[in-house]
Each structure stands twice: as C-alpha cells, then as structure tokens.
C-alpha cells in the first residue's frame, strides 16, 4: 500500500479523518494525498484567473488542516481539482495509482439521518477505488479482527482482495467470513472464491433478506475492529444504487468499513 487519498471537504472534523489516515499510513510507509475539489466555470476577461485563485485558496485551506495533524513523518502532498469529485478521483488515480481512499461518514450522531451524504455516497458508489469509511473521531488502533460479509462468493479477480490481504498481513488480523443467503440467490453465489477462503479459517453461512441484516445479526457476537464489504450492483448496496445518500436506517456500524470494488466483474 503506497498511496492513500483523503478528500477534504468543509467539515470541521476533517483533521480527525486525516489524523486517522496518517496513523494508518505510518504502518505501511505510505504517502498521503489530501485533495480539495472545487468547481469553477472559467471564461474570458475577468474570469480568466478565477480557477487559479480558487485553487490557491483551496491549497491554503488544506495546509491549515495539515497543521492540526501529527504527521509522524508521513509524507503528505496536496492536490486540487476543478470539476466533479468522481472525475477528480479517477483522474488522480489514473495519474498516481491510489491504493485506498479514506473518508468519514456524514455523522456519528444518532439524530443525524444520513450515514453517507451526497459526496461520500458518490465516492462509494461511483468509483472503483477501495475505500475505508472511518467514523469521525475514531482513533487508530491495530486491526485485529475483520468481519468480511458478502452475498456472493464469486470474485473474478483475486486482486480485488489486495487491500484486505495487506491489512491482514500487516496487523496479523483474524478474518472471519459471513456468507448471507438472500432471496433469489444462486448456487454459484455459494461457491466462495478460493483466495477469499484462504484468508480465513471461519466461514459462517446465514440466511437473511439483505447482507446488511445478516451483518447486524452477527455483528455483536463477532466484535470486529473492521467490517469489509464488496461494492457491486447486486451486492451489499444493492437497494441503495438509486440515490447517492445512504440513511442510517439502511446501513450503519460504529467501526471502520472497508469497501472493495467488484463492479466491473
């Protein structure tokens, strides 16, 4: 794991997410890129240098956030992008090769309706980059137990698992697998990829209406430090693709969530 990207928005808690990312990155010798995305439709005349001015302002904002963080010797670089957040992420990924995005959910407050807002929801649903969702204020600690939940064991590329394998090996984490048989499942869904099986000595099979409900059924007994799920249209977020936001009534856990992408499969 070499390059970690942290999109920085207007949240006053951005420095907390960045601090977690720094603490996480320090275990892998990874670089961190903090990214500010803005949108300026440039034109002629007096608008010609607007983009440059907004970009400069964004960089100053990022520097202030970085100053609040104990960098622990981790190299932090600044990137700005004029345009759409998804386009910006795909652009920097194409240029640098991003191994992981780290973001925060909308809020930890139980009174807050949304788990992921429009921006964070779009990052999860519209990119193919592995993403770690870290609840605001979470202090980094070595990851010792990972619950990996899925409704289908089909993985056409074992490389999809690279972030999970890296985390498992670095922290010598225990990985448990939870296969949730949902309405309409096929026999092929029950054939678990060998690379996935190699990560764990424990496979639990349960039946539930959705993968998320299956997770909630086993979450308290497992007490994991991290939940790992797969991003695919017929998978974990199946019923949530119609919109960018995700409500807490649809999904919420109080621990980091690693989202791996198999959307192109």
N, C-alpha and C positions, 0 to 999 in steps of 0.2 A: 504494500500500500504506500504509494508515493505522493499523490496529490489529493488533497481534501479541499472541497469548496464550501464556503459558508456564505450564503446570500444574506446580506444585511439590509433590513428594511428600516422602518421608522420606530419600531418597538423600543421602549426604554430598557428592555431586558436583553437587547442584542448582545451586550458584552458578556452576559451569563452563558449564552449559547456559544459564543466564541471561546470563552474560557474552557468550557467542556471540550470543544473541538481541539484546543491547544493541548489539554491534558491527554486526550485520546491520541492525538498525533505524535506526542512525545514518546509514546511506546513503540512507534513504528519508524521513527526517523523521517516522518512525512512532512511535506511542505503544506502550508495552508494558503489558500487564495480567498480573500474576502471580496465580495462582489456587490457593487451598487448598480442597480438597473434604473434607468430613467427614460422618459420618452419626450423628445423634443422634435417637432416637425420643423426642420430648418428651411429657410427660404433665402431670399436675396436681401440686399441692403442691410438694415439694422439688425436683422435676424441671423446674419451670416455667422456671427461668433457666439450665438446663444448656446449651441451644443458644447462648445469648449468651456464656457463659463459654468454651465450646469455640471459638466464632468468634473471640473476643478472643485466645485462646491461639494460634490459627492465624495471626492477623494479626501477633502478636509474632514468631512463627517466620519469617514472610515478611520482616519488617523486618530480622531478623538476617542472612538470606541476601542481601538487597539491600545491606546494609552491606559485604559482601565484594566487591561489584562496582564497577568503574569505570563509572559511568553515562554519562559522556561527554555530559552534557546531555540525554540521552534521558529523557522523562517516563515514570515507572514508577508505575502505580496498582495497588492491592491489591483483590482480590475474593475473597470466601469463599462457599461454597455448602454447604448442608446437604442431602445426598442423594446420588444416583448421579452418577458422574463424567460420563457421557454426557448425562444430563439437565442437569447444571450447564453443560456446554459449549454445549449447544443453547440454554439459557436466556440465557447471556451473549452468545451470537452473535445471538440474536433482539433483544436489547436494544441492543447496541453495533455489531454488524456486524464480525465478526472476519475479517480477510483471510488470516491464517496462524496456525497453531499450531506451536510449536517444542517438540519433545520429544527425549529421549535414548533410545537403545535400552537394553535391560536391562544389558548389559555389553560391553566390548570384549575381555575375557579369552577367549582361545580355549578355555579349560577350562570356561567358562560355556556351558551347553547352549542357553539361550534367547537369541534376538536381541531379541524383544519379549516382555515379561512380560504378565501379565493386564491391567493397567491401560493400558499403552501400546498393547497389541494391540487393546483395545476402542476406544481413540481412533481408531486407524487404520481399523478395520473397521466401526464403528457410527456414525460421524459423516460428514457430507458437507462438512466444512471442510478446505480444503487444509492439509496438514501437512508440516513439514520435520523429518525424523529426523536428528539430529546426533550422531555418535559422541562419547562422553564424552571430554573433554579436547581436543576439536578447537578450534584457534584459527581465528578468522575470517580469511579471505583473499578478495579479489575473485574472483568465479566467472567463469572464462574459458572453460570448456568443459563443456557439458551433454550427456550421452547420454540421449536420450528413447526408452524402449523400450516396445513395445506389441504385442499380438497381433491387434488390430483397429484399423483406421484410422477407424472410424466415430465421429464426435462430433456429436451433435445440436445442441449449443450451443457456439459458438466461445468464449464467455465462460469456459468451463472452463479455458482456457489462460491466463487473465489473470495468475496468479502467475508462470508461466514467461515470458510476454511481458515482464512488468515486470522480472524478473531479467535477462533477455537484454538489454533496452534499457539498464538502469542500468549494467551491467558490460561492455556490448558483447561479450557472450559468444557463442561459436560453439556452435550447437545441431546435433547430429547425430541422425538418426532411425534407429531399428532396428526393423523390422517382422519379427516372428517368426511364421512359418507353423507352426501347431501341428496335431496330428491333429484332424480334424473342422472345419478352417477353411472358411469360405465365400468365394466370390468377392467378396462385399460387404466382407468383412474386409480385402481387399487394396486397396480404394478409400480412399485416405488423404484425410482432411478437408483442404480447401484452406487453411484457416487454419493447420493444423499444417504443411503443406508450405511455407507462406510463411515459417516460422521457420527453415528450413534449406535449404542447397544440397546436402546429402548425405543420401540415403536408401539404407540397406542392407537388403536382404531376405534372411533366412536361414530355415532350417528346423530346428526342434528340438521336443522333447517338451513343453517349457514355455517361457514367456517368460523366466523366470529363467535357465534353462540357456542360452538364446540370449544373454542378457546376459553370462554368465560366459565364453562363447566369444569375445566381442568386447571385454570389459572391459579386458584388459591392453594390447591394441593401441590402444585409444582414450585411455586415461589421463585420464578425465574428472575434473573437480572436483566434479561433482554428477550423480547419476542421477535422472531423472524417470520416474515410472511412473503408471499410472492405477488408481484404486480402482473396480473393478466386479466383480460376482459371477462373470462369465465371463472375467475378465481376469487381471491379474498375480497376485492372491492367490487364484485360483480354487479350488485344492485346500486352502486354509487356512481356509475360512469356517466349518468345523465347530467350531473352537475359537478362543479369543481369543489364546492364545500363539502365537508363531512361533519355531520352532527354527532355529538357525544352519545346520543341515544342509539346511533348506528355503530359507533366504534369509539372505545376509549380504554386505555390501560395507562397506569401511572408510571410506566417504565419505558426506557428507550425501545423503539421499534425499528428493526432493520427491514427495509423493503427491497427485495431483489426482483429484477425485471425479467419476465419471460414473454413479454408482449409480442415480440416478433416471431415467436415459435408457432 
